[in-house]
Amino acid sequence: MTAMTARRVDTATPTRRADLVGRGLAALASLATGAAFVNGVLLTIGASDDRLFIEGWRVSSFGIFAALFALLAVRPRQTAGVWEVVLVGKGALVVFGALIGDVPEARLSAVIDFGLVAVVAAAYVLCRGWLAWRPATTNPTA
């Protein structure tokens, strides 16, 4: 295989099936995170005053991540940096959850976030999310 062939394979758009499966996985991540958002709203409504801010912060994070996953499902190769930011952000939560040990909610949250990282990483590969960095997608005048 020549360097030219390897490059063509790396920058080729995904097959239709791979693209649809990848988009479906990103949509699934968005829906799951949206469900966590709704649950978080319900928890925030019943939260004590000393937990109100942190619950509100968590709910807003669920909303942001649900929106980012939806954006990736709709525009997987036009969102330079979003795939990577989401993967690093969720990956950091997995590592943090594993490091802090037996803190209430940490283990379950780390497991859930690990599942999200796996789903989003698979979607990234299937959709070839790295193609969002092509000059044609990052420079509107190109």
Phi, psi and omega in degrees: 000129180275167179298324180295317179296316180299320180293318180299318179295319183292328184259001179290144176293156181290163174295160180301317180297313180299318180297315180295319179294316178299315177297321178297320178295319177295321177295320177300316178299321179295316180295317179297318180289328174296321176295320176296325177298312180298314178299319179297322177299315179297320177294323181292322179301321182264008184286148175287163182303323182286347179251354188300313182296313183294324177293319177297320178297316180296317179298317179296324177295319176300316179298317179297312181294322177299318178294319179297317178298320178296318177301318179294324179293323183278321185228067187293336181244019176234019184233067183303126176091339183292315177306311185293320178297316180296315180296317179293317180299311179290323177298320178297322178294324177297313180297314180299315179299323179289324183285329185275350170076231190274044175274135180309135178076342186294314182297311180298316179298319179296320179295315179298314179294327175298317177299318177296319178299316180297315180295314182290323177297319177296317179297320178301315180291313182297319180274353185054057183302335179295341179292347177297341181276357178300144180306326181294335181262342180259346180237102184298339181275349181282000000 
